[in-house]
């Protein structure tokens, strides 16, 4: 019987090759986890598979990207103190996109999503 390889996901607005401090940390984590024999999936709104280690997966959810048009529009309204009319539908769409990606994951590393206002 093959032993269970822990599945780790790393989530952020964007992933390599987007240039940024978090993206560099995500790449270092992905390389380290793959080298340790872990299954790794990077979940982001924007990024490219070829910028990640060969054994890491990339799952794109466009609405996670802070530059996605719907997110940008909602952010403007929220910054003005207004909840967009489609806010509940947008958040449910995000949750529906993330659920199947996160269901098989043993550990999730979330960068900035809980502390930044972008999404």
C-alpha positions, 0 to 999 in steps of 0.5 A: 500500500502506498503511504498517504502523501500530505496534500498542501495548498497555498492560496494568494491573489496571484502566483509566480511569475507575478513579481512580489514578496508573497509570490517569491515566498510561495515559490520557495514553499512550493519548491521545498514541499515538492522536494520533501515529497508533498503534493502541492497545489497553488491556488491563485487568481493569476499565475502560470504553471511553468513558473512553478516546480514541475511537480506542483499544480496550479489552480486558477480562480480568476475572481481571486485576483485583486485585478479581476474587474468584478473584484475591482468594482466591488472594492470601490463600492466597499471602500465607499461604504456600500455593499454591492448588490451582487456581493452575496452572489459573488462571495458564493461563486468564490466559495463554490469555486474553492470548495472542490479545490480545498476538499482534498487538502490536508493543509492550507497556507493562506497569504494575506487574504485575511488581513488585506482588503483587496478581495 
